[in-house]
Every structure is written in C-alpha cells, then in structure tokens.
Amino acid sequence: MGYGELNIRSYNPQKDRARVEDLERRCEVGPAERGFLFTDTLGDPICRIRNSPIYNMIVAELNNQLVGVIQGSIKLVTIHKPPKNLARVGYILGLRVAPLFRRRGIGSSLVVRLEEWFIASGVDYAYMATEKDNDASFKLFVEKLGYVKFRTPAILVNPVNCPMYRISSKYEFEKLKVEEAESLYRKFMSSMEFFPSDIGKILRNKLSLGTWVAYPRGESWGEILPSSWAMVSVWKSGEVFKLRLGNAPTSCLMYTKSSQLMGNLVPCFKWRGIPDFMHPFGFYFIYGVYREGPMSGKLVRTLCRLVHNMAAKCSDCKAVVTEVGGSDTLRRHIPHWRLLSCPEDLWCIKGLKNEERESFYELIKIPTTRTLFVDPREV
C-alpha cells in the first residue's frame, strides 16, 4: 500500500471509543447535492448495531492512527430461495474511512474482513444499503467486491412540525399488546422478504414504542378482523443516535427559513414549515406497515398522521421516517416530502456460500414488486 502497515482488528471500547466518534464526526453520509448527514452516536459508537442478535465492529489503523471503521450484524430472515425460505444474512453498515486516507484500499480491506467474520458465523448472504447516486460505494461493492443490485426501496421522510394533523373521526384506533402484534406479524408478514425470525424481540425492545391498528368506526377489533384495517409499529431512533444536516442545498435553506417566517407571521393559516435540521435531531421510524381491505390506504395514512402527532410531543424529534419497496403502492398513502425523501435507496447483496450459487441467482431474479420488511434495528 506504500503508506505503512494497515492493522485491521476488532473494536476495543476503552481504546477506540473517542477515536471512532471523532471519525464519525468527520465523515458525511449522502450525496453532496442533497446535503450531508452527520451522525451523533451519543457516546456509543456501536449504538446502531447493539440491538441486533449478533454484531461486530472492526477498525483499521495506519501508523497507530484510526483511519477506518465498519459494522455488521447477523440475523435469520425470510428469503424466498429454493429449496428453503429462511437464510442467515449479514448486514453491512457504518463503513467510514477518514477523508485524508481514502482511495488506498482501506474500505475494501474492512469489507473483506467483515465478510470473513460472516462466513465463519455461517452467513448465507451479505447485504448493504446505499444511496443510488453514491458512486464511490457502488464502485466498491458492485464493481470491485462482487455485490449485485437487489432492491431499490424508497425512504420517505415527513418533517415533524406544528400544527398537528387532524385525525378523522371515521376511524377507530387501538394499541395492541406485544403478543397480539407478534401473532399478526407472523400470520400476515412472515412470508415477506427480510422478515426477521426474532420479530418478538424487536417488538419487546425498549425502543419500540408500540403497534397500532386502525379500522372503520362502527366495526370491532377481535378474532374476526374488520373489512379494512391497517397496522404500523414505531421505533424511537432518536434514543440511539442523532442526525444533523450539513451543506444543505440553498433551495432547502431558503424554503426552511421562509416557511418558518410564514408560520410566525400568519399562524392563523396553520402553515407547515420544515423544522431546523441544521442542529442534531432525533426521528421516529415506522416499520411493519401492513394493510388489508378497500379502505386500507386511507387507514395507513391516518396511522402515519397519528405517529406524527406522537412525535410532535417529543422535544427533539424532527422527522417521521419509513421505508417501503420501490414499487410498493403503499408509498402513495404515506405522508412525506419529496424534498427530504429518497425515491430510490439501493440494496446490494452477495452470496457467501459456493454451494448456494445457483439459488442465489434465482433469488436476485425475483420481481422487485415484492414487499420488504425493513428492520428498525438496521436504520
């Protein structure tokens, strides 16, 4: 490499905590034309993987200087591949390389080491998510390391602002007990892509605020389900880490300032402005969105508004976020702002076992219209 000996090893909290946090502060996420996101891990560099069943963080040192980091988690999920429908998958996230040390092979060395850990742990597939326009990430994973495009979900972001949404009186709402929510998810969503086998642990996690259902007023919730109904769960991501928007486009800054000004000048119009994303903020993540019946789209929209009103009561929560399959018609019913959302996130996947190579190619041929279950622990 010509720059000294690269040392790749496991993360040591006592030695590396402060250095990893410093690296995180210096590394931006997202394409420059839409503004960079900076992550504040609140003193816990492994906060984004700590709630996963199995996880690992690997760091890279060059001349005793920490120059790179990567994280990974492992779980059992539904993946439709013959002859079975379950697979052990490893998720790659948090790849960071210090700006002054990029293009030296450090990123690829970190990914390869993490893949070795996956293989030793019996993982069938490794996958990762990136912005569709992130050329550096695409070249590393797809062109150099053999990952292939798998799915292109949409990330939908709705700013949390005042006034709160008015909730229609046409619908009933009910917060489910964890046992009931788990039963419904296993019954209706366990065949969906990337549905986690440990859904019960997710629902019981302290970061999961609960599961709500909505149905038409006048009908009842019980063993016989209503003619139309919808269900969502909510994850309080802001307790894990904060985000901050930097280098925002001028159009976004001007819209934020003007909308806040209009809200102050004419409050009687109930103007909905964009919150201040230039300072660290938390967000709620909606997951496990499911619906049935002719009115279910409106019920999903109403549940999202209910979550927005919940988030508005949380002092540091500035956004409600959810992620759906790129061709999923659900996106039409979920409130979001195009200015803040990502219409095409890119998931890439790689088979790690030679004996399953044929089934892997069958897997990536599956139509992209299939619904994805996005695990809130991996946001």
C-alpha positions in Angstrom: 0.0 0.0 0.0 3.0 2.3 0.5 1.7 4.2 3.5 2.7 2.0 6.3 1.3 -1.3 7.7 -2.5 -1.4 7.9 -3.8 -3.1 11.0 -7.4 -4.4 10.9 -8.8 -5.6 14.2 -11.9 -5.8 16.4 -13.2 -2.7 18.1 -11.8 -2.0 21.6 -14.2 0.3 23.6 -11.5 1.5 26.0 -9.0 2.3 23.3 -11.2 3.2 20.3 -14.4 4.9 21.6 -13.3 8.5 21.4 -11.4 7.9 18.1 -14.3 6.3 16.4 -16.6 9.1 17.5 -14.2 11.7 16.1 -14.0 9.8 12.8 -17.8 9.7 12.6 -18.0 13.4 13.1 -15.6 13.9 10.2 -17.4 11.6 7.8 -20.5 12.7 5.9 -23.3 10.4 4.7 -25.3 11.0 1.5 -24.7 12.8 -1.8 -23.4 16.4 -1.7 -26.1 17.8 -3.9 -28.8 16.9 -1.4 -26.8 17.8 1.7 -24.7 15.7 4.0 -26.0 13.9 7.1 -23.7 13.7 10.1 -24.3 11.2 12.8 -24.0 11.8 16.6 -23.8 8.4 18.3 -24.3 9.9 21.8 -21.2 8.4 23.2 -21.9 4.8 22.0 -20.2 4.0 18.6 -21.9 0.7 18.3 -25.4 2.1 19.0 -26.7 1.2 15.6 -26.0 -2.5 15.9 -26.3 -3.0 19.7 -29.9 -4.2 19.4 -29.1 -6.8 16.8 -28.9 -10.5 17.8 -25.2 -10.8 16.8 -23.0 -7.9 15.9 -19.4 -6.8 15.4 -17.3 -3.7 14.7 -14.0 -3.7 13.0 -11.5 -0.8 12.9 -8.5 0.0 10.7 -5.3 1.6 12.0 -2.5 3.1 10.0 0.7 4.2 11.8 -1.3 4.0 15.1 -4.0 6.3 13.7 -7.6 5.1 13.4 -8.5 5.6 9.8 -11.5 3.4 9.1 -14.4 1.5 10.7 -17.1 -0.9 9.6 -20.0 -2.5 11.4 -22.0 -5.7 10.8 -24.9 -7.6 12.2 -26.3 -11.1 11.7 -29.9 -12.4 11.8 -32.2 -15.1 10.4 -34.8 -13.8 7.9 -37.2 -14.9 5.2 -35.6 -15.0 1.8 -37.5 -16.8 -1.0 -34.9 -19.1 -2.5 -35.3 -22.8 -3.3 -35.3 -25.2 -1.5 -35.9 -23.2 1.7 -37.4 -19.8 2.7 -35.1 -18.8 5.5 -31.5 -17.6 5.4 -28.8 -16.3 7.7 -27.9 -12.8 6.5 -25.2 -10.3 7.4 -25.9 -6.6 7.2 -23.0 -4.2 6.4 -23.3 -0.7 7.7 -21.3 2.2 9.0 -18.4 2.0 6.6 -16.3 5.0 7.3 -12.8 6.0 6.0 -11.1 9.2 7.1 -11.2 11.7 4.3 -7.4 12.0 4.0 -7.0 8.2 3.7 -9.5 7.4 1.0 -8.6 5.6 -2.2 -5.9 3.5 -0.5 -7.9 0.2 -0.3 -8.8 0.6 3.3 -12.6 0.4 2.7 -12.3 -2.8 0.7 -10.0 -4.3 3.3 -12.6 -3.6 6.0 -15.4 -5.2 4.0 -13.4 -8.3 3.2 -12.5 -8.7 6.9 -16.2 -8.3 7.9 -17.2 -10.9 5.2 -14.7 -13.3 6.7 -16.4 -12.9 10.1 -19.8 -13.5 8.3 -18.5 -16.7 6.7 -17.1 -18.0 10.0 -20.6 -17.3 11.5 -22.4 -19.4 8.9 -23.9 -16.4 7.0 -25.6 -17.2 3.6 -25.7 -13.7 2.2 -24.2 -10.3 2.9 -26.1 -7.2 2.0 -25.8 -3.4 2.3 -27.8 -0.3 1.5 -26.5 2.9 -0.1 -27.8 5.9 -1.9 -28.4 5.1 -5.6 -26.1 8.0 -6.6 -23.3 7.1 -4.3 -20.7 6.3 -7.0 -17.9 5.5 -4.5 -20.0 3.0 -2.7 -21.3 1.4 -5.9 -17.8 1.0 -7.4 -16.5 -0.6 -4.2 -19.3 -3.1 -3.5 -20.6 -3.8 -7.0 -17.6 -3.3 -9.4 -14.9 -4.4 -7.0 -16.3 -6.8 -4.4 -19.0 -8.7 -6.5 -22.2 -7.4 -4.9 -25.3 -7.2 -7.2 -28.2 -4.8 -7.2 -31.1 -6.4 -5.3 -33.8 -4.0 -4.4 -34.5 -0.2 -4.6 -36.8 0.7 -1.7 -37.9 4.3 -1.1 -37.1 6.2 2.1 -40.0 8.5 2.9 -39.4 11.4 5.3 -42.1 13.6 6.8 -41.0 16.6 8.9 -42.5 16.9 12.4 -44.0 20.4 12.7 -46.9 22.2 14.1 -49.8 22.3 13.9 -50.6 18.6 14.5 -52.7 16.7 11.9 -56.4 16.5 12.4 -57.4 12.8 12.8 -60.6 11.8 11.1 -63.5 10.6 13.4 -64.3 8.0 10.7 -61.7 5.6 12.1 -61.0 3.7 15.3 -57.5 3.1 16.7 -56.2 0.5 19.1 -52.8 -0.1 20.6 -52.0 -3.8 20.5 -50.4 -5.9 23.2 -47.0 -7.2 22.1 -48.2 -10.8 22.0 -51.1 -9.8 19.7 -48.9 -7.7 17.4 -46.3 -10.6 17.1 -49.1 -13.0 16.2 -50.4 -10.7 13.5 -47.0 -10.1 12.0 -46.2 -13.8 11.9 -49.5 -14.5 10.3 -49.5 -11.8 7.7 -45.9 -10.8 7.1 -43.7 -13.8 7.8 -43.6 -14.6 4.1 -42.3 -11.1 3.1 -38.7 -10.5 2.1 -36.3 -10.0 5.0 -38.9 -10.6 7.7 -36.8 -11.3 10.9 -37.4 -14.5 12.7 -37.0 -12.7 16.1 -39.8 -10.2 15.5 -40.9 -10.7 19.1 -37.6 -9.3 20.4 -38.0 -6.3 18.2 -41.5 -5.6 19.5 -40.4 -6.0 23.1 -37.3 -3.8 22.7 -37.4 -0.6 24.8 -37.0 1.5 21.6 -40.2 0.1 20.2 -43.0 2.4 21.2 -45.8 0.0 20.3 -48.0 -1.3 17.5 -51.3 0.4 16.4 -54.1 -0.7 14.2 -56.8 1.4 12.6 -60.2 0.3 11.2 -63.5 1.9 10.2 -65.6 3.3 13.0 -68.6 1.1 13.7 -66.7 -2.1 13.2 -64.9 -4.0 16.0 -61.5 -5.5 16.5 -61.4 -9.1 17.5 -61.0 -12.7 16.2 -62.9 -11.7 13.1 -60.9 -8.8 11.5 -62.6 -5.7 10.2 -63.4 -5.3 6.5 -60.5 -2.9 6.2 -57.6 -2.5 8.6 -54.0 -1.3 8.8 -51.1 -1.8 11.2 -47.9 0.0 12.0 -45.2 -0.2 14.6 -43.0 2.7 15.8 -39.3 2.7 16.7 -37.7 5.7 18.6 -34.5 6.0 16.7 -33.6 9.3 18.4 -32.7 7.5 21.6 -30.0 5.6 19.7 -28.4 8.4 17.7 -29.0 11.9 16.4 -28.6 13.3 12.9 -27.6 16.7 11.6 -27.9 18.1 8.1 -24.8 19.9 6.8 -24.1 21.6 3.5 -27.8 21.8 2.7 -28.7 23.0 -0.8 -29.6 26.7 -0.9 -33.2 25.9 -2.0 -33.7 23.8 1.1 -32.3 26.5 3.4 -34.4 29.2 1.8 -37.5 27.1 2.0 -36.8 26.3 5.6 -36.3 29.9 6.6 -39.2 31.2 4.5 -41.7 28.6 5.8 -40.7 29.3 9.4 -41.2 33.0 8.8 -44.6 32.4 7.3 -45.5 30.3 10.2 -44.6 33.2 12.6 -46.3 35.9 10.6 -49.6 34.1 9.7 -50.1 31.4 12.4 -53.9 31.5 11.6 -53.1 29.8 8.3 -51.5 26.8 10.1 -48.5 26.9 7.8 -46.5 23.7 7.9 -42.8 24.5 7.7 -39.6 22.4 7.7 -38.0 22.1 11.1 -34.4 23.1 11.8 -32.4 20.1 10.6 -29.1 22.0 11.0 -28.9 21.0 14.7 -28.9 17.4 16.0 -32.3 15.9 15.9 -34.0 12.5 16.5 -36.7 10.8 14.5 -39.3 8.1 14.7 -39.1 5.1 12.3 -42.4 3.5 11.2 -41.9 -0.2 10.4 -44.1 -3.3 9.9 -46.6 -1.4 7.7 -49.4 -3.8 6.7 -52.9 -3.2 5.3 -55.9 -5.1 4.0 -59.3 -4.1 2.5 -60.6 -1.4 0.2 -60.1 1.5 2.8 -56.7 0.3 3.9 -54.7 3.0 2.1 -56.6 5.8 4.0 -56.1 3.9 7.2 -52.3 3.7 6.7 -52.3 7.5 6.0 -54.3 8.1 9.2 -51.9 5.9 11.3 -48.9 7.8 9.9 -50.6 11.1 10.9 -51.2 9.6 14.4 -47.5 8.8 14.7 -46.6 12.3 13.5 -48.7 13.8 16.3 -47.0 11.4 18.8 -43.6 12.6 17.5 -44.6 16.3 17.8 -44.8 15.8 21.6 -41.2 14.6 21.7 -38.9 17.7 22.0 -36.0 16.5 19.8 -38.0 14.5 17.2 -37.9 16.4 13.9 -39.0 13.7 11.4 -41.0 10.6 10.9 -39.3 8.1 8.5 -40.4 4.9 6.9 -39.1 2.7 4.1 -41.1 0.7 1.6 -40.4 -1.4 -1.5 -39.7 0.8 -4.6 -42.8 -0.4 -6.4 -44.9 -0.8 -3.4 -48.2 1.1 -3.8 -48.0 1.9 0.0 -45.8 4.9 -0.8 -48.8 6.8 -2.2 -50.5 6.7 1.2 -47.6 7.6 3.5 -47.2 11.4 4.1 -43.8 12.6 3.0 -42.0 15.5 1.5 -40.1 14.9 -1.8 -37.5 17.5 -0.9 -36.4 15.3 2.1 -37.1 11.8 0.8 -35.0 9.4 -1.2 -37.1 7.8 -4.0 -34.5 5.0 -4.6 -32.3 3.6 -2.0 -30.1 0.8 -3.3 -29.8 -2.6 -1.6 -27.0 -4.8 -2.9 -26.4 -8.5 -2.0 -23.7 -11.1 -2.3 -23.8 -14.9 -1.8 -21.1 -16.1 0.5 -21.5 -19.9 0.1 -20.4 -21.5 -3.2 -22.9 -24.4 -2.8 -25.8 -21.9 -3.0 -24.6 -20.0 -6.0 -27.5 -21.3 -8.3 -30.2 -20.4 -5.7 -28.6 -17.0 -5.3 -29.1 -16.2 -9.0 -32.7 -17.3 -8.7 -33.1 -15.0 -5.7 -32.0 -11.9 -7.5 -34.3 -12.6 -10.4 -37.4 -12.3 -8.1 -39.5 -9.3 -9.2 -38.8 -6.1 -7.3 -42.5 -5.6 -6.5 -42.3 -8.0 -3.5 -42.8 -6.2 -0.2 -39.8 -5.7 2.0 -39.7 -5.8 5.8 -37.2 -3.2 7.0 -35.8 -4.0 10.4 -35.7 -0.9 12.6 -32.5 -2.1 14.2 -30.7 -1.5 10.9 -31.8 2.1 10.2 
